[in-house]
Structure formats: C-alpha cells, structure tokens
Amino acid sequence: MAWIDVIDPNEASGELGDLYNEIADTRGKVSNVLKVHSQNPAALKEHLDLYDAVLYGASPLSRAEREAIAIVVSAANECDYCVRHHVEALQAYWRDEARVQRLADDYTALNDLDDALRTACDMAVKLTRSPGAMTEDDVHTLRDAGWSDRAVLDIVLVTSYFNFVNRITNSLGVETTETEATGYDY
C-alpha cells in the first residue's frame, strides 16, 4: 500500500479513528493517500480541510473543472495514483469514459475541450513544470479566457494542491487498485 507503516482503519483509535470514521461517512471509504497520513493525524486533519476547501468549497470553477485540472496536473507529475482516482471522479460528472481518458492521456489533443478550461489546464501544466517561469502575463491570459480573479486563484489552488498530493503519493509509494480507486462518493 505504501513504503511506510500505515495504520489500518480497523486498528485506528482516538483522533485517527475519529478521522477515519468521518472520512468513511463523508466519502464512502478511506483512500490510501489519506491512510498514508496515519502516523500524523494532525496533518491528516489539515490535509482534509484543505482538500474540502479546494475541491468541494464554493468556487466559480465547477467540480468537473477542478477534477479536470487535477488530472492534468497529476498526469504532468506522472502520479498514476491521482490520475486514476480523479479519472473516476471526473467520470461522475462527464459520464464519457473515452473523453475522460483522452484528457488524462493528452488534454491538448482533446478537440472538444472548451477554450477557458484548456487555458486553465495550460497554466496548470506551466505552474507544475516551471513554477519560477510564472508571470503576470499568465494571469492576464486566464482573464482573457474569461476567468475571474477568484477563478484564477482557485485554478492556482487546485494546481498547487495536486502538486502537493502528487509528491506525497509518489514519494511514499502509495498504490491503488481498481477496487481502491472506485466506490467513493463524489
């Protein structure tokens, strides 16, 4: 499941047990990327709060747009775990497996991706691969594509969040299976 010791939900007690129960009640089950935090329940709690704010909080970005950005960033970081999980999530919104998979494989080749989302994905990849190359012009490009300043902030937050999680997942060897990647409440 991971390269470090992980406390299983059936063995968890106290703060960790409470967090696992909350996650299972809200999401349907506890994902491996959250279980890998089990040695540090305080970090798990803060991670959950950030996840909820960025992915589920009020935003000018739809849930589908946030999931699309998550997939593009995770693909750029070669994070198979996150790509697989968020392909499942986006499928709940797009309901088109072939289109979702094309986005994951190469969003630039997806002809029916609207211009605003394509611009957001372009910026997300640039921020992922070359954070020091970001300039004010990138913000103007997003605005020109129709994104408000709040939307620009949320695009950056989703991108940054997935860079954070991709690094946790890749560096700790968090694994997924078909069963583990499915069955969550979106």
C-alpha positions, -999 to +999 in steps of 0.1 A: +000+000+000+029+023+008+066+023+017+060+034+053+039+018+080+002+027+078-024+022+105-054+004+091-089+019+098-098-013+117-069-007+140-072+030+145-083+046+177-086+081+193-081+111+169-071+089+140-101+066+144-124+095+146-109+110+114-112+077+096-148+074+106-155+109+094-139+102+061-157+070+056-190+086+064-184+115+040-166+098+011-178+062+014-143+048+024-108+059+033-084+062+003-048+051+005-034+086+001-052+095+033-042+063+051-006+072+044-010+101+068-019+078+097+013+083+116+004+120+118-033+125+125-030+163+129-015+165+093-043+143+081-069+166+096-053+197+080-050+179+047-087+170+047-096+206+055-075+219+026-089+192+003-125+201+012-119+238+007-101+235-026-121+206-043-156+209-027-158+245-014-177+273-031-159+284-063-165+298-098-149+266-110-173+236-113-164+203-097-158+189-131-133+218-140-115+212-107-113+174-114-100+181-150-072+203-136-064+176-110-060+150-138-038+173-160-015+182-131-013+146-119-005+134-154+022+160-157+037+147-124+034+111-135+012+104-105-007+073-116-025+070-083-040+105-085-048+102-122-067+070-116-086+084-087-096+117-104-104+100-137-130+081-116-142+114-101-144+133-134-163+103-149-191+110-123-195+144-140-187+140-177-201+104-180-179+098-210-151+073-203-133+078-236-133+116-233-120+115-197-093+091-207-083+113-236-080+142-211-057+121-189-036+109-219-031+143-235-056+171-229-040+191-257-054+166-282-089+168-268-107+188-295-139+194-276-123+209-245-136+245-242-111+273-246-114+285-210-107+251-195-079+245-220-063+278-209-066+268-173-050+234-180-022+251-199-015+273-169-017+244-145+009+225-165+032+255-167+029+261-129+036+224-123+066+221-146+081+256-143+068+275-113+096+301-115+086+310-150+051+322-140+045+359-147+017+384-145+010+377-182-002+342-172-029+359-150-039+381-179-041+351-202-065+334-178-086+366-175-087+369-213-101+334-214-130+345-192-118+336-158-124+360-129-097+368-104-114+344-079-113+317-105-076+324-112-069+319-075-089+287-074-071+274-105-038+281-088-050+265-055-062+233-073-029+231-092-008+237-061-029+212-040-023+184-066+014+192-068+015+187-030-005+155-031+013+140-061+046+144-043+033+127-012+018+099-032+049+094-055+075+097-027+058+073-003+049+047-029+011+050-023-005+023-045-040+019-059-060-009-074-092-010-094-112-016-061-094+010-041-098+037-068-136+032-071-166+035-049-161+070-035-189+094-030-184+125-053 
